Amino acid sequence: MKITSIRPWLVKSDASYWGEYLFVEVTTDEGISGWGEITTTTKLANRALCTILRQIGLAVAGEDPARIEHLWHKVFRSFTYMGSRGAAVECVSAIDIALWDIRGKVLGKPIYELLGGPVRDEISLYTHPNQAKFTSKEAVVREIRDIVESGHTGLKFDPFPHQGPSVDGVARERRDGYLDGSMTRKDEREAAELTALIRETAGPNVDILIDAHGRFDVPTAIRLCRSLEEAGQIDWFEEPCPPESLNALKQVRDKVSAPISWGERGHTKW
Ligand SMILES: [Mg+2]
């Protein structure tokens, strides 16, 4: 069996928060295809990935799709001077998932059986409130009640005012100064009030998870996390600082009580 192409499929869908999904199909000369999915957070990024994927397709055509590790390194290492995370790794991961899919189909087994068997029967999931509905206090309460009544035991949101509607998939910054990692006292107070309302509505048994989206400098992140710990007994504080600095992350970690969640922009198996 040989790989014949790598085809990106950009699929329009209202079910996606960003209005589209990016699926990746690895085709073979024996009619079996494997599928991966790497939808990113902007349309610009999705389209850039499509271009890269087509180029990778030219580089791996004719290869044996069963040589999954070999192909991982072949693609990953061809981007070595570009960086070890970001677009290159998005593409590597999509192809890796698709190659495992092909392997499972060829052997007629679920992929978890090829990777050492299942390790748990269930995993916990959280959900997101639709923050576009947060137009009044009552609307927030309604949205959170709906989530809790649906049986979810964890919910995650970003309480910090920052982005306007996206234009062509590029988020528009709402306020000057966003890019310097700071936050005004007014916005901080609004975030604390929203988090307190959500905790009050959700009750003590629901995990309240905060996503800071890697936006803050160290003193701001520490201040914000502490203020939300007090306002809403939060259960995690995700990506307090830009992902490039582990030192910044450690400084925040040392000064707050809430667990820090991190990793969605710290790609690679390392
Ligand atoms: Mg996140």
Residues whose N, C-alpha, C, O or C-beta is under 5 A from the ligand:
A	BS01	MG	D211
